[in-house]
């Protein structure tokens, strides 16, 4: 199977790769070094298996993360949401007070 050369970092990528596996740059050219371009499914770019849906859209189909690492991530996300919620309540209260008067 041929390889595609990334225009940004000159890394070698599989012929069917929509993104560079090294820097994540979108590979727009159709020039393939080696064999003819393959019709394979999109390849995994690091730990995420991604599929190009349309211009500017990416669908993440797999995240390989250890369980306790994900629990810790979700806990930090929930704690970070608390100040945002308080700020929203404050802004909504100010707007509601201004509208009533």
Backbone atoms as SQL, in Angstrom:
CREATE TABLE atoms (id INTEGER PRIMARY KEY, chain TEXT, resi INTEGER, resn TEXT, atom TEXT, x REAL, y REAL, z REAL);
INSERT INTO atoms VALUES
  (1, 'A', 1, 'UNK', 'N', 0.849, -1.176, 0.000),
  (2, 'A', 1, 'UNK', 'CA', 0.000, 0.000, 0.000),
  (3, 'A', 1, 'UNK', 'C', 0.894, 1.238, 0.000),
  (4, 'A', 2, 'UNK', 'N', 0.484, 2.285, -0.686),
  (5, 'A', 2, 'UNK', 'CA', 1.251, 3.512, -0.797),
  (6, 'A', 2, 'UNK', 'C', 1.138, 4.374, 0.441),
  (7, 'A', 3, 'UNK', 'N', 1.889, 5.446, 0.440),
  (8, 'A', 3, 'UNK', 'CA', 1.851, 6.382, 1.556),
  (9, 'A', 3, 'UNK', 'C', 1.597, 7.784, 1.025),
  (10, 'A', 4, 'UNK', 'N', 1.012, 8.612, 1.874),
  (11, 'A', 4, 'UNK', 'CA', 0.790, 10.028, 1.557),
  (12, 'A', 4, 'UNK', 'C', 1.727, 10.833, 2.438),
  (13, 'A', 5, 'UNK', 'N', 2.312, 11.857, 1.868),
  (14, 'A', 5, 'UNK', 'CA', 3.246, 12.717, 2.599),
  (15, 'A', 5, 'UNK', 'C', 2.497, 13.952, 3.090),
  (16, 'A', 6, 'UNK', 'N', 2.617, 14.238, 4.380),
  (17, 'A', 6, 'UNK', 'CA', 1.964, 15.405, 4.978),
  (18, 'A', 6, 'UNK', 'C', 2.616, 16.679, 4.452),
  (19, 'A', 7, 'UNK', 'N', 1.805, 17.669, 4.032),
  (20, 'A', 7, 'UNK', 'CA', 2.378, 18.911, 3.527),
  (21, 'A', 7, 'UNK', 'C', 2.995, 19.785, 4.625),
  (22, 'A', 8, 'UNK', 'N', 2.636, 19.543, 5.886),
  (23, 'A', 8, 'UNK', 'CA', 3.146, 20.365, 6.988),
  (24, 'A', 8, 'UNK', 'C', 4.429, 19.807, 7.593),
  (25, 'A', 9, 'UNK', 'N', 4.427, 18.509, 7.954),
  (26, 'A', 9, 'UNK', 'CA', 5.566, 17.937, 8.685),
  (27, 'A', 9, 'UNK', 'C', 6.322, 16.882, 7.889),
  (28, 'A', 10, 'UNK', 'N', 5.869, 16.598, 6.664),
  (29, 'A', 10, 'UNK', 'CA', 6.498, 15.614, 5.780),
  (30, 'A', 10, 'UNK', 'C', 6.502, 14.202, 6.344),
  (31, 'A', 11, 'UNK', 'N', 5.573, 13.891, 7.254),
  (32, 'A', 11, 'UNK', 'CA', 5.466, 12.538, 7.799),
  (33, 'A', 11, 'UNK', 'C', 4.790, 11.636, 6.783),
  (34, 'A', 12, 'UNK', 'N', 5.139, 10.352, 6.820),
  (35, 'A', 12, 'UNK', 'CA', 4.498, 9.373, 5.944),
  (36, 'A', 12, 'UNK', 'C', 3.215, 8.891, 6.605),
  (37, 'A', 13, 'UNK', 'N', 2.127, 8.865, 5.813),
  (38, 'A', 13, 'UNK', 'CA', 0.817, 8.451, 6.308),
  (39, 'A', 13, 'UNK', 'C', 0.258, 7.372, 5.395),
  (40, 'A', 14, 'UNK', 'N', -0.627, 6.493, 5.921),
  (41, 'A', 14, 'UNK', 'CA', -1.269, 5.500, 5.066),
  (42, 'A', 14, 'UNK', 'C', -2.039, 6.185, 3.932),
  (43, 'A', 15, 'UNK', 'N', -2.186, 5.510, 2.804),
  (44, 'A', 15, 'UNK', 'CA', -2.805, 6.097, 1.617),
  (45, 'A', 15, 'UNK', 'C', -4.226, 6.583, 1.873),
  (46, 'A', 16, 'UNK', 'N', -5.001, 5.945, 2.742),
  (47, 'A', 16, 'UNK', 'CA', -6.382, 6.350, 2.985),
  (48, 'A', 16, 'UNK', 'C', -6.562, 7.332, 4.118),
  (49, 'A', 17, 'UNK', 'N', -5.461, 7.824, 4.691),
  (50, 'A', 17, 'UNK', 'CA', -5.550, 8.688, 5.875),
  (51, 'A', 17, 'UNK', 'C', -6.015, 10.093, 5.512),
  (52, 'A', 18, 'UNK', 'N', -7.111, 10.583, 6.136),
  (53, 'A', 18, 'UNK', 'CA', -7.548, 11.951, 5.888),
  (54, 'A', 18, 'UNK', 'C', -6.737, 12.974, 6.685),
  (55, 'A', 19, 'UNK', 'N', -6.112, 12.520, 7.787),
  (56, 'A', 19, 'UNK', 'CA', -5.322, 13.391, 8.654),
  (57, 'A', 19, 'UNK', 'C', -3.925, 12.825, 8.817),
  (58, 'A', 20, 'UNK', 'N', -2.976, 13.701, 9.060),
  (59, 'A', 20, 'UNK', 'CA', -1.616, 13.264, 9.345),
  (60, 'A', 20, 'UNK', 'C', -1.592, 12.616, 10.724),
  (61, 'A', 21, 'UNK', 'N', -0.973, 11.434, 10.825),
  (62, 'A', 21, 'UNK', 'CA', -0.938, 10.743, 12.112),
  (63, 'A', 21, 'UNK', 'C', 0.058, 11.372, 13.076),
  (64, 'A', 22, 'UNK', 'N', 0.949, 12.252, 12.577),
  (65, 'A', 22, 'UNK', 'CA', 1.929, 12.894, 13.444),
  (66, 'A', 22, 'UNK', 'C', 1.447, 14.246, 13.960),
  (67, 'A', 23, 'UNK', 'N', 0.973, 15.124, 13.033),
  (68, 'A', 23, 'UNK', 'CA', 0.620, 16.490, 13.451),
  (69, 'A', 23, 'UNK', 'C', -0.885, 16.768, 13.384),
  (70, 'A', 24, 'UNK', 'N', -1.686, 15.889, 12.775),
  (71, 'A', 24, 'UNK', 'CA', -3.128, 16.075, 12.706),
  (72, 'A', 24, 'UNK', 'C', -3.590, 16.966, 11.570),
  (73, 'A', 25, 'UNK', 'N', -2.672, 17.414, 10.719),
  (74, 'A', 25, 'UNK', 'CA', -3.007, 18.282, 9.590),
  (75, 'A', 25, 'UNK', 'C', -3.882, 17.526, 8.589),
  (76, 'A', 26, 'UNK', 'N', -4.864, 18.210, 7.992),
  (77, 'A', 26, 'UNK', 'CA', -5.701, 17.601, 6.968),
  (78, 'A', 26, 'UNK', 'C', -4.869, 17.440, 5.705),
  (79, 'A', 27, 'UNK', 'N', -4.857, 16.231, 5.171),
  (80, 'A', 27, 'UNK', 'CA', -4.107, 15.956, 3.947),
  (81, 'A', 27, 'UNK', 'C', -5.073, 16.106, 2.787),
  (82, 'A', 28, 'UNK', 'N', -4.928, 17.191, 2.033),
  (83, 'A', 28, 'UNK', 'CA', -5.883, 17.499, 0.976),
  (84, 'A', 28, 'UNK', 'C', -5.453, 16.988, -0.390),
  (85, 'A', 29, 'UNK', 'N', -4.155, 16.827, -0.609),
  (86, 'A', 29, 'UNK', 'CA', -3.721, 16.380, -1.928),
  (87, 'A', 29, 'UNK', 'C', -4.027, 14.892, -2.115),
  (88, 'A', 30, 'UNK', 'N', -4.171, 14.487, -3.354),
  (89, 'A', 30, 'UNK', 'CA', -4.465, 13.090, -3.669),
  (90, 'A', 30, 'UNK', 'C', -3.221, 12.354, -4.148),
  (91, 'A', 31, 'UNK', 'N', -2.059, 12.994, -4.079),
  (92, 'A', 31, 'UNK', 'CA', -0.826, 12.378, -4.534),
  (93, 'A', 31, 'UNK', 'C', -0.384, 11.315, -3.542),
  (94, 'A', 32, 'UNK', 'N', -0.214, 10.098, -4.041),
  (95, 'A', 32, 'UNK', 'CA', 0.195, 8.978, -3.204),
  (96, 'A', 32, 'UNK', 'C', 1.534, 8.482, -3.718),
  (97, 'A', 33, 'UNK', 'N', 2.484, 8.328, -2.825),
  (98, 'A', 33, 'UNK', 'CA', 3.792, 7.813, -3.187),
  (99, 'A', 33, 'UNK', 'C', 3.747, 6.307, -3.025),
  (100, 'A', 34, 'UNK', 'N', 4.047, 5.574, -4.058),
  (101, 'A', 34, 'UNK', 'CA', 4.013, 4.114, -3.993),
  (102, 'A', 34, 'UNK', 'C', 2.864, 3.586, -4.802),
  (103, 'A', 35, 'UNK', 'N', 2.058, 2.703, -4.228),
  (104, 'A', 35, 'UNK', 'CA', 0.935, 2.073, -4.908),
  (105, 'A', 35, 'UNK', 'C', -0.194, 3.066, -5.150),
  (106, 'A', 36, 'UNK', 'N', -1.226, 2.606, -5.798),
  (107, 'A', 36, 'UNK', 'CA', -2.421, 3.409, -6.041),
  (108, 'A', 36, 'UNK', 'C', -3.121, 3.701, -4.715),
  (109, 'A', 37, 'UNK', 'N', -3.890, 4.798, -4.631),
  (110, 'A', 37, 'UNK', 'CA', -4.606, 5.107, -3.389),
  (111, 'A', 37, 'UNK', 'C', -5.570, 3.981, -3.033),
  (112, 'A', 38, 'UNK', 'N', -5.657, 3.676, -1.753),
  (113, 'A', 38, 'UNK', 'CA', -6.566, 2.619, -1.320),
  (114, 'A', 38, 'UNK', 'C', -7.935, 3.207, -1.005),
  (115, 'A', 39, 'UNK', 'N', -8.927, 2.332, -0.930),
  (116, 'A', 39, 'UNK', 'CA', -10.279, 2.754, -0.577),
  (117, 'A', 39, 'UNK', 'C', -10.607, 2.309, 0.844),
  (118, 'A', 40, 'UNK', 'N', -9.590, 2.247, 1.691),
  (119, 'A', 40, 'UNK', 'CA', -9.759, 1.788, 3.065),
  (120, 'A', 40, 'UNK', 'C', -10.531, 2.809, 3.882),
  (121, 'A', 41, 'UNK', 'N', -11.052, 2.350, 5.006),
  (122, 'A', 41, 'UNK', 'CA', -11.749, 3.221, 5.946),
  (123, 'A', 41, 'UNK', 'C', -10.743, 4.206, 6.546),
  (124, 'A', 42, 'UNK', 'N', -11.213, 5.319, 7.098),
  (125, 'A', 42, 'UNK', 'CA', -10.312, 6.263, 7.758),
  (126, 'A', 42, 'UNK', 'C', -9.508, 5.572, 8.850),
  (127, 'A', 43, 'UNK', 'N', -8.286, 6.014, 9.045),
  (128, 'A', 43, 'UNK', 'CA', -7.399, 5.377, 10.004),
  (129, 'A', 43, 'UNK', 'C', -7.450, 6.098, 11.339),
  (130, 'A', 44, 'UNK', 'N', -6.957, 5.420, 12.350),
  (131, 'A', 44, 'UNK', 'CA', -6.907, 5.993, 13.682),
  (132, 'A', 44, 'UNK', 'C', -5.777, 7.004, 13.759),
  (133, 'A', 45, 'UNK', 'N', -6.052, 8.172, 14.326),
  (134, 'A', 45, 'UNK', 'CA', -5.033, 9.189, 14.538),
  (135, 'A', 45, 'UNK', 'C', -4.747, 9.252, 16.023),
  (136, 'A', 46, 'UNK', 'N', -3.790, 8.475, 16.473),
  (137, 'A', 46, 'UNK', 'CA', -3.481, 8.411, 17.885),
  (138, 'A', 46, 'UNK', 'C', -4.514, 7.574, 18.612),
  (139, 'A', 47, 'UNK', 'N', -4.877, 7.942, 19.851),
  (140, 'A', 47, 'UNK', 'CA', -5.810, 7.132, 20.625),
  (141, 'A', 47, 'UNK', 'C', -7.267, 7.283, 20.186),
  (142, 'A', 48, 'UNK', 'N', -7.574, 8.234, 19.327),
  (143, 'A', 48, 'UNK', 'CA', -8.947, 8.455, 18.896),
  (144, 'A', 48, 'UNK', 'C', -9.157, 7.895, 17.501),
  (145, 'A', 49, 'UNK', 'N', -10.216, 7.130, 17.311),
  (146, 'A', 49, 'UNK', 'CA', -10.583, 6.697, 15.966),
  (147, 'A', 49, 'UNK', 'C', -11.580, 7.720, 15.452),
  (148, 'A', 50, 'UNK', 'N', -11.232, 8.433, 14.380),
  (149, 'A', 50, 'UNK', 'CA', -12.081, 9.507, 13.898),
  (150, 'A', 50, 'UNK', 'C', -12.530, 9.230, 12.477),
  (151, 'A', 51, 'UNK', 'N', -13.669, 9.794, 12.125),
  (152, 'A', 51, 'UNK', 'CA', -14.204, 9.672, 10.785),
  (153, 'A', 51, 'UNK', 'C', -14.569, 11.064, 10.308),
  (154, 'A', 52, 'UNK', 'N', -14.109, 11.430, 9.133),
  (155, 'A', 52, 'UNK', 'CA', -14.436, 12.733, 8.582),
  (156, 'A', 52, 'UNK', 'C', -15.860, 12.682, 8.049),
  (157, 'A', 53, 'UNK', 'N', -16.751, 13.515, 8.577),
  (158, 'A', 53, 'UNK', 'CA', -18.148, 13.523, 8.181),
  (159, 'A', 53, 'UNK', 'C', -18.385, 14.563, 7.103),
  (160, 'A', 54, 'UNK', 'N', -17.875, 15.726, 7.267),
  (161, 'A', 54, 'UNK', 'CA', -18.039, 16.811, 6.311),
  (162, 'A', 54, 'UNK', 'C', -17.013, 17.873, 6.630),
  (163, 'A', 55, 'UNK', 'N', -17.099, 18.976, 5.948),
  (164, 'A', 55, 'UNK', 'CA', -16.140, 20.048, 6.184),
  (165, 'A', 55, 'UNK', 'C', -16.284, 20.550, 7.616),
  (166, 'A', 56, 'UNK', 'N', -15.225, 20.446, 8.380),
  (167, 'A', 56, 'UNK', 'CA', -15.232, 20.940, 9.751),
  (168, 'A', 56, 'UNK', 'C', -15.933, 20.050, 10.758),
  (169, 'A', 57, 'UNK', 'N', -16.321, 18.834, 10.370),
  (170, 'A', 57, 'UNK', 'CA', -17.002, 17.939, 11.305),
  (171, 'A', 57, 'UNK', 'C', -16.181, 16.663, 11.475),
  (172, 'A', 58, 'UNK', 'N', -16.010, 16.239, 12.713),
  (173, 'A', 58, 'UNK', 'CA', -15.321, 14.998, 13.025),
  (174, 'A', 58, 'UNK', 'C', -16.173, 14.246, 14.035),
  (175, 'A', 59, 'UNK', 'N', -16.373, 12.967, 13.812),
  (176, 'A', 59, 'UNK', 'CA', -17.122, 12.130, 14.741),
  (177, 'A', 59, 'UNK', 'C', -16.133, 11.227, 15.457),
  (178, 'A', 60, 'UNK', 'N', -16.067, 11.310, 16.774),
  (179, 'A', 60, 'UNK', 'CA', -15.177, 10.461, 17.557),
  (180, 'A', 60, 'UNK', 'C', -15.921, 9.172, 17.848),
  (181, 'A', 61, 'UNK', 'N', -15.332, 8.044, 17.441),
  (182, 'A', 61, 'UNK', 'CA', -16.010, 6.765, 17.608),
  (183, 'A', 61, 'UNK', 'C', -15.415, 5.907, 18.703),
  (184, 'A', 62, 'UNK', 'N', -14.225, 6.260, 19.211),
  (185, 'A', 62, 'UNK', 'CA', -13.608, 5.434, 20.241),
  (186, 'A', 62, 'UNK', 'C', -12.619, 6.268, 21.039),
  (187, 'A', 63, 'UNK', 'N', -12.726, 6.211, 22.346),
  (188, 'A', 63, 'UNK', 'CA', -11.747, 6.857, 23.210),
  (189, 'A', 63, 'UNK', 'C', -11.163, 5.779, 24.100),
  (190, 'A', 64, 'UNK', 'N', -9.872, 5.579, 23.994),
  (191, 'A', 64, 'UNK', 'CA', -9.214, 4.557, 24.805),
  (192, 'A', 64, 'UNK', 'C', -8.618, 5.224, 26.032),
  (193, 'A', 65, 'UNK', 'N', -9.349, 5.157, 27.167),
  (194, 'A', 65, 'UNK', 'CA', -8.935, 5.824, 28.386),
  (195, 'A', 65, 'UNK', 'C', -9.178, 4.854, 29.538),
  (196, 'A', 66, 'UNK', 'N', -8.221, 4.704, 30.437),
  (197, 'A', 66, 'UNK', 'CA', -8.446, 3.827, 31.595),
  (198, 'A', 66, 'UNK', 'C', -9.630, 4.306, 32.433),
  (199, 'A', 67, 'UNK', 'N', -10.319, 3.350, 33.070),
  (200, 'A', 67, 'UNK', 'CA', -11.542, 3.646, 33.818),
  (201, 'A', 67, 'UNK', 'C', -11.319, 4.722, 34.875),
  (202, 'A', 68, 'UNK', 'N', -10.322, 4.556, 35.751),
  (203, 'A', 68, 'UNK', 'CA', -10.138, 5.507, 36.851),
  (204, 'A', 68, 'UNK', 'C', -9.671, 6.860, 36.343),
  (205, 'A', 69, 'UNK', 'N', -8.968, 6.878, 35.229),
  (206, 'A', 69, 'UNK', 'CA', -8.599, 8.145, 34.616),
  (207, 'A', 69, 'UNK', 'C', -9.849, 8.875, 34.123),
  (208, 'A', 70, 'UNK', 'N', -10.799, 8.120, 33.564),
  (209, 'A', 70, 'UNK', 'CA', -12.042, 8.730, 33.107),
  (210, 'A', 70, 'UNK', 'C', -12.887, 9.204, 34.297),
  (211, 'A', 71, 'UNK', 'N', -12.906, 8.440, 35.390),
  (212, 'A', 71, 'UNK', 'CA', -13.636, 8.857, 36.589),
  (213, 'A', 71, 'UNK', 'C', -13.061, 10.171, 37.108),
  (214, 'A', 72, 'UNK', 'N', -11.728, 10.265, 37.181),
  (215, 'A', 72, 'UNK', 'CA', -11.072, 11.481, 37.656),
  (216, 'A', 72, 'UNK', 'C', -11.389, 12.654, 36.737),
  (217, 'A', 73, 'UNK', 'N', -11.377, 12.434, 35.407),
  (218, 'A', 73, 'UNK', 'CA', -11.712, 13.464, 34.435),
  (219, 'A', 73, 'UNK', 'C', -13.143, 13.958, 34.636),
  (220, 'A', 74, 'UNK', 'N', -14.096, 13.028, 34.803),
  (221, 'A', 74, 'UNK', 'CA', -15.504, 13.405, 34.993),
  (222, 'A', 74, 'UNK', 'C', -15.692, 14.164, 36.305),
  (223, 'A', 75, 'UNK', 'N', -14.979, 13.771, 37.355),
  (224, 'A', 75, 'UNK', 'CA', -15.066, 14.457, 38.641),
  (225, 'A', 75, 'UNK', 'C', -14.556, 15.899, 38.510),
  (226, 'A', 76, 'UNK', 'N', -13.408, 16.081, 37.836),
  (227, 'A', 76, 'UNK', 'CA', -12.890, 17.433, 37.627),
  (228, 'A', 76, 'UNK', 'C', -13.843, 18.260, 36.772),
  (229, 'A', 77, 'UNK', 'N', -14.464, 17.642, 35.773),
  (230, 'A', 77, 'UNK', 'CA', -15.413, 18.342, 34.914),
  (231, 'A', 77, 'UNK', 'C', -16.626, 18.802, 35.725),
  (232, 'A', 78, 'UNK', 'N', -17.127, 17.925, 36.608),
  (233, 'A', 78, 'UNK', 'CA', -18.288, 18.278, 37.433),
  (234, 'A', 78, 'UNK', 'C', -17.947, 19.411, 38.401),
  (235, 'A', 79, 'UNK', 'N', -16.761, 19.370, 39.001),
  (236, 'A', 79, 'UNK', 'CA', -16.349, 20.436, 39.923),
  (237, 'A', 79, 'UNK', 'C', -16.168, 21.755, 39.171),
  (238, 'A', 80, 'UNK', 'N', -15.632, 21.705, 37.962),
  (239, 'A', 80, 'UNK', 'CA', -15.438, 22.915, 37.170),
  (240, 'A', 80, 'UNK', 'C', -16.771, 23.521, 36.735),
  (241, 'A', 81, 'UNK', 'N', -17.826, 22.722, 36.662),
  (242, 'A', 81, 'UNK', 'CA', -19.136, 23.226, 36.250),
  (243, 'A', 81, 'UNK', 'C', -19.814, 24.048, 37.352),
  (244, 'A', 82, 'UNK', 'N', -19.411, 23.871, 38.602),
  (245, 'A', 82, 'UNK', 'CA', -20.049, 24.576, 39.723),
  (246, 'A', 82, 'UNK', 'C', -19.893, 26.101, 39.604),
  (247, 'A', 83, 'UNK', 'N', -18.684, 26.643, 39.415),
  (248, 'A', 83, 'UNK', 'CA', -18.574, 28.103, 39.274),
  (249, 'A', 83, 'UNK', 'C', -19.326, 28.633, 38.057),
  (250, 'A', 84, 'UNK', 'N', -19.317, 27.874, 36.979),
  (251, 'A', 84, 'UNK', 'CA', -20.056, 28.318, 35.793),
  (252, 'A', 84, 'UNK', 'C', -21.548, 28.405, 36.088),
  (253, 'A', 85, 'UNK', 'N', -22.075, 27.457, 36.826),
  (254, 'A', 85, 'UNK', 'CA', -23.488, 27.474, 37.195),
  (255, 'A', 85, 'UNK', 'C', -23.798, 28.671, 38.092),
  (256, 'A', 86, 'UNK', 'N', -22.929, 28.942, 39.059),
  (257, 'A', 86, 'UNK', 'CA', -23.142, 30.089, 39.951),
  (258, 'A', 86, 'UNK', 'C', -23.122, 31.402, 39.170),
  (259, 'A', 87, 'UNK', 'N', -22.214, 31.524, 38.229),
  (260, 'A', 87, 'UNK', 'CA', -22.142, 32.741, 37.410),
  (261, 'A', 87, 'UNK', 'C', -23.414, 32.895, 36.587),
  (262, 'A', 88, 'UNK', 'N', -23.885, 31.814, 35.984),
  (263, 'A', 88, 'UNK', 'CA', -25.128, 31.878, 35.210),
  (264, 'A', 88, 'UNK', 'C', -26.309, 32.285, 36.085),
  (265, 'A', 89, 'UNK', 'N', -26.412, 31.721, 37.290),
  (266, 'A', 89, 'UNK', 'CA', -27.496, 32.101, 38.197),
  (267, 'A', 89, 'UNK', 'C', -27.416, 33.583, 38.531),
  (268, 'A', 90, 'UNK', 'N', -26.213, 34.089, 38.784),
  (269, 'A', 90, 'UNK', 'CA', -26.028, 35.500, 39.106),
  (270, 'A', 90, 'UNK', 'C', -26.467, 36.379, 37.933),
  (271, 'A', 91, 'UNK', 'N', -26.030, 36.044, 36.723),
  (272, 'A', 91, 'UNK', 'CA', -26.380, 36.840, 35.541),
  (273, 'A', 91, 'UNK', 'C', -27.889, 36.810, 35.309),
  (274, 'A', 92, 'UNK', 'N', -28.505, 35.645, 35.423),
  (275, 'A', 92, 'UNK', 'CA', -29.949, 35.523, 35.246),
  (276, 'A', 92, 'UNK', 'C', -30.686, 36.335, 36.323),
  (277, 'A', 93, 'UNK', 'N', -30.182, 36.312, 37.570),
  (278, 'A', 93, 'UNK', 'CA', -30.786, 37.101, 38.647),
  (279, 'A', 93, 'UNK', 'C', -30.696, 38.585, 38.380),
  (280, 'A', 94, 'UNK', 'N', -29.562, 39.059, 37.890),
  (281, 'A', 94, 'UNK', 'CA', -29.395, 40.478, 37.577),
  (282, 'A', 94, 'UNK', 'C', -30.345, 40.875, 36.466),
  (283, 'A', 95, 'UNK', 'N', -30.446, 40.056, 35.424),
  (284, 'A', 95, 'UNK', 'CA', -31.344, 40.359, 34.310),
  (285, 'A', 95, 'UNK', 'C', -32.799, 40.360, 34.776),
  (286, 'A', 96, 'UNK', 'N', -33.176, 39.386, 35.590),
  (287, 'A', 96, 'UNK', 'CA', -34.547, 39.309, 36.086),
  (288, 'A', 96, 'UNK', 'C', -34.888, 40.514, 36.963),
  (289, 'A', 97, 'UNK', 'N', -33.942, 40.949, 37.782),
  (290, 'A', 97, 'UNK', 'CA', -34.154, 42.125, 38.632),
  (291, 'A', 97, 'UNK', 'C', -34.282, 43.381, 37.782),
  (292, 'A', 98, 'UNK', 'N', -33.477, 43.503, 36.757),
  (293, 'A', 98, 'UNK', 'CA', -33.540, 44.677, 35.874),
  (294, 'A', 98, 'UNK', 'C', -34.842, 44.724, 35.098),
  (295, 'A', 99, 'UNK', 'N', -35.358, 43.573, 34.701),
  (296, 'A', 99, 'UNK', 'CA', -36.604, 43.519, 33.927),
  (297, 'A', 99, 'UNK', 'C', -37.806, 43.858, 34.809),
  (298, 'A', 100, 'UNK', 'N', -37.776, 43.448, 36.093),
  (299, 'A', 100, 'UNK', 'CA', -38.885, 43.716, 37.004),
  (300, 'A', 100, 'UNK', 'C', -38.994, 45.190, 37.372),
  (301, 'A', 101, 'UNK', 'N', -37.899, 45.920, 37.310),
  (302, 'A', 101, 'UNK', 'CA', -37.929, 47.327, 37.745),
  (303, 'A', 101, 'UNK', 'C', -38.042, 48.243, 36.601);
